[in-house]
Amino acid sequence: MPEKHTYVLGLNTYDHDVSACLLRDGAIAFAIAKERITRAKHASGFYKEVIDYCLEAEGITLDDVDLVVRNCYILPVPEMEERLVYFDAPGFLPEFERGDAAKHPLYLSRQDKVVTISHHLAHAYSAFAVSPFEQGVVMIVDGVGSYRSDVMESFPASDTATPLARESESYYSFNGTTLECLKKVWMEPDRGFLSDEFYNMPGLGALYSRASTYIFGDWNKCGELMGLAPYGRRDQVKHLLELNDGKLHVPQWTAEFKQPYVFDGSSNWEKHPAMRHWEDLAWRTQDDTENVLLARARWLRETTGAKNLCMAGGVALNCVANGRVAREAGFENVWVQPAAGDDGIAIGCAYYGWLEILKQRRAFVMDHAYVGRRYSDQDAAKELQKFLVRIQVDAVRSDDVCRDTAKLLADQKVIGWFQDRSEFGPRALGNRSLLADPRKGEMKDILNSRVKHRQAFRPFAPIVLAERMKEIFEGEEDSPFMLIAKPVRPEWRDKIPAIVHVDGTARVQTVREETNPMLYRLLKEFEALTGVPVLINTSFNIKGEPIVETPQDAVNCFLTTGVDHLVMHDTIVSKNAMHKVVAPLVNIYTDVRTLVASTAQPA
């Protein structure tokens, strides 16, 4: 008789970064964000695709799942779904998904095994429950969380707010499976133009999104804002965040902020006349954010005496601020959830179910983020055998793919690296990556012009052998998830210029043999050839698209960009002479098909 497992399914639903996480006996079996499946960045809407992905990968059905725990930061999921029945909200449930939703057993479910929890509580469980620590504290900071009226956990009575205030910051202590809220910081509602209320609210994460909207025209361009900040001048803009005796004050913006980015379809953002002003504003936003986060972390350490800090929430993706917290707040250890944003909510929901509802023990440590499904050699070969692919490429099986790939990298080739299970979270951590040689500064421009098409100011990140990290980068703290920025040691800056940002730092990922043996071996082979145990690692995608998930996604990206070689498992794929003939025809066909689809009238 087959072994009976206990399954818990965690879901982030409806708004941006819809995701699912399936636990098998308390360990993450699979997790996926909807964007990786639908290819729509930060995909919102219904959650059928992510559930199906996890269940099919495990070979079970929804009936085999013992518990489902969900979150939607806008409203509790049952209330959200009731409103969606009668309210047309295409941003949360588009018309083409309504049919699937209506037929799905979890939609409008009243089953006892289906539970909803509040937002920061889910973030907190995503952080501490899979951390390597038995005791410690948790810092949750994001743009906006649940309404005070919907928050589930107890919090200090002194942290008062109205029922319609929203979570902005939450601080907890934990011991084993017990979580206690130490402090809540709320944002009261703010008047605004329809959907812009949250980033005009007086909050730490909301302020960052307000500045992102002002500079980039998009509240979710916070990573770009962080990259732009070092180009700004110190103290050219007044403080945007002020912390007095532990109380955060966010001044209202005034008419002096009169140069917002407005897309007109033709303007070149990087040549905009407001660029100097935007750089200065980015510097101020980043500096204020770092200082407030550092003050909060120090308060947390001094109040509790804790040695270990766990972080989640969207602001925990700010690797520059994380680096300062790790080095300056006084904790012995800092652990950041690799899916710190709202996709990671699915992990937190699942572990709330496992620990709090099912009353199970903690036994799983998330020491890597490779939790997608596996694709077989046959899956990869099938994509390469498709007619329009086969005539454009040469595919050769290698008996030592790490050695052969290292030679290509040392020869300045850009490699699409597709291995094993995909990473969960916004960072490519070496299984769905573009890799390149960091020894020449121009490699950054080559990657941008051929593949990424990103703004020139944005840095590329390094991967480094974990045992060599302290030789090349400053700081003791490990960084396996590319979530801590470190200064590059001066003697190494000229050796690896392509990964050194304008401020002399790099967003480091440390690689260990036990968590990613293929990537570790590749770094060792590259070091043997060049003496440099570092590679450029950026996400395998082009600007505006999610990271590739499937072999088909990888082949499509390879054939439509300037990536030199695609390495899928132990096969090295190269473009042949026919690619120059076929690729333009395929692109024209694709453009025409897209145009026809977008202009077709409904029947």
Buried (B, 14 or more C-beta within 10 A) or exposed (E): EEEEBBBBBBBBBBBBBBBBBBBBBBBBBBBBBBBBBBBEBBBBBBBBBBBBBBBEBBEBEBEBBBBBBBBBBBBBBBEBBEBBEEEEBEEBBBEEBBEBBEEBEBBBBEEEBBBBBBBBBBBBBBBBBBBEBEBBBBBBBBBBBBBBEBBBBEBEEEBEBEEEBBBBBBBBBBEEBEBBBBBBBBBBBBEEEEEBBBBBBBBBBBBBBBBBBBBBEEBBBBBBBBBBBBBBEEEEBEBBBBBEEEEBEBEEBEEEBEBEBEEEEEEEBEEBEBBBBBBBBBBBBBBBBBBBBBBBBBBBBEEBEBBBBBBBBBBBBBBBBBBBBBBEBBBEBBBBBBBBBBBBBBBBBBBBBBBBBBEBEBEBEBBBBBBBBEBEEEBBBBBBEEEEBEEBBBBEEBEEBBBBBBEBBBEBBBBBBBBBBBBBBBBBBBBBBBBBBBBBEEBBEBBBEBBBEBBEBBBBBBBBBBEBBBEBBBBEBBBBBBBBBBBBBEEBBEBBBBBBBEBBBBBBBBBBBEBBBBBBBBBBBBBEBBEBBBBBBBBBBBEEBBBBBBBBBBBBBBBBBEBBBBBBBBBBBBBEEEBEEBBEEBEEEEEEEEEEEEEEEEE
